[in-house]
């Protein structure tokens, strides 16, 4: 498995950061058929065949950790760019 780990700073309130994360998850669900759910600790978990990960919010910071299955490893760089683009659009 290959892993993508990205941590970015943001200036959103926790409420707005959670709403931004929810938008990201909904977009990913539509585009890539990912299933997602929040756990009791406020971590967003997502998965589909060949991909699973989590998005963690903290005050002023968002972290995403994605594990890619063997078949998606060749797409790692483009997926990482997409994550940065989503963060730029949603957490700016």
C-alpha positions as semicolon CSV with decimal commas, in nm:
position;residue;x (nm);y (nm);z (nm)
1;X;0,000;0,000;0,000
2;X;0,101;0,357;-0,065
3;X;0,013;0,639;0,169
4;X;-0,059;1,007;0,117
5;X;-0,032;1,226;0,426
6;X;-0,106;1,598;0,400
7;X;-0,143;1,852;0,680
8;X;-0,247;2,206;0,600
9;X;-0,313;2,517;0,807
10;X;-0,646;2,697;0,781
11;X;-0,813;2,998;0,939
12;X;-1,167;2,864;0,964
13;X;-1,367;2,815;1,281
14;X;-1,419;2,452;1,374
15;X;-1,781;2,475;1,259
16;X;-1,680;2,611;0,918
17;X;-1,392;2,363;0,889
18;X;-1,629;2,074;0,954
19;X;-1,871;2,211;0,692
20;X;-1,580;2,238;0,443
21;X;-1,479;1,879;0,519
22;X;-1,838;1,767;0,469
23;X;-1,840;1,937;0,126
24;X;-1,515;1,763;0,031
25;X;-1,656;1,425;0,139
26;X;-1,982;1,480;-0,052
27;X;-1,786;1,577;-0,365
28;X;-1,569;1,267;-0,334
29;X;-1,874;1,049;-0,281
30;X;-2,032;1,179;-0,602
31;X;-1,716;1,172;-0,811
32;X;-1,548;0,854;-0,684
33;X;-1,826;0,662;-0,511
34;X;-1,655;0,687;-0,171
35;X;-1,849;0,604;0,143
36;X;-1,782;0,828;0,442
37;X;-1,885;0,873;0,803
38;X;-1,784;1,083;1,104
39;X;-1,680;0,896;1,416
40;X;-1,753;1,003;1,773
41;X;-1,416;1,179;1,795
42;X;-1,493;1,403;1,496
43;X;-1,273;1,220;1,246
44;X;-1,410;1,173;0,895
45;X;-1,341;0,821;0,765
46;X;-1,382;0,737;0,397
47;X;-1,334;0,432;0,180
48;X;-1,405;0,246;-0,138
49;X;-1,240;-0,044;-0,307
50;X;-0,866;0,026;-0,317
51;X;-0,879;0,344;-0,106
52;X;-0,937;0,423;0,258
53;X;-0,843;0,712;0,475
54;X;-0,939;0,972;0,727
55;X;-0,962;1,347;0,757
56;X;-0,888;1,499;1,095
57;X;-0,975;1,854;1,194
58;X;-0,799;2,052;1,462
59;X;-0,810;2,419;1,543
60;X;-0,629;2,585;1,254
61;X;-0,524;2,258;1,089
62;X;-0,661;1,982;0,869
63;X;-0,489;1,650;0,805
64;X;-0,579;1,385;0,552
65;X;-0,429;1,038;0,545
66;X;-0,508;0,817;0,244
67;X;-0,398;0,460;0,185
68;X;-0,403;0,346;-0,175
69;X;-0,435;-0,012;-0,285
70;X;-0,194;-0,165;-0,535
71;X;-0,397;-0,073;-0,844
72;X;-0,414;0,297;-0,752
73;X;-0,046;0,348;-0,670
74;X;0,029;0,476;-1,024
75;X;-0,224;0,756;-0,964
76;X;-0,071;0,868;-0,633
77;X;0,077;1,196;-0,763
78;X;-0,241;1,306;-0,938
79;X;-0,454;1,214;-0,635
80;X;-0,222;1,411;-0,410
81;X;-0,256;1,716;-0,640
82;X;-0,635;1,680;-0,626
83;X;-0,627;1,677;-0,246
84;X;-0,419;1,996;-0,242
85;X;-0,666;2,156;-0,488
86;X;-0,962;2,060;-0,267
87;X;-0,787;2,202;0,039
88;X;-0,711;2,525;-0,148
89;X;-1,074;2,559;-0,256
90;X;-1,246;2,452;0,066
91;X;-1,013;2,555;0,348
92;X;-0,883;2,888;0,214
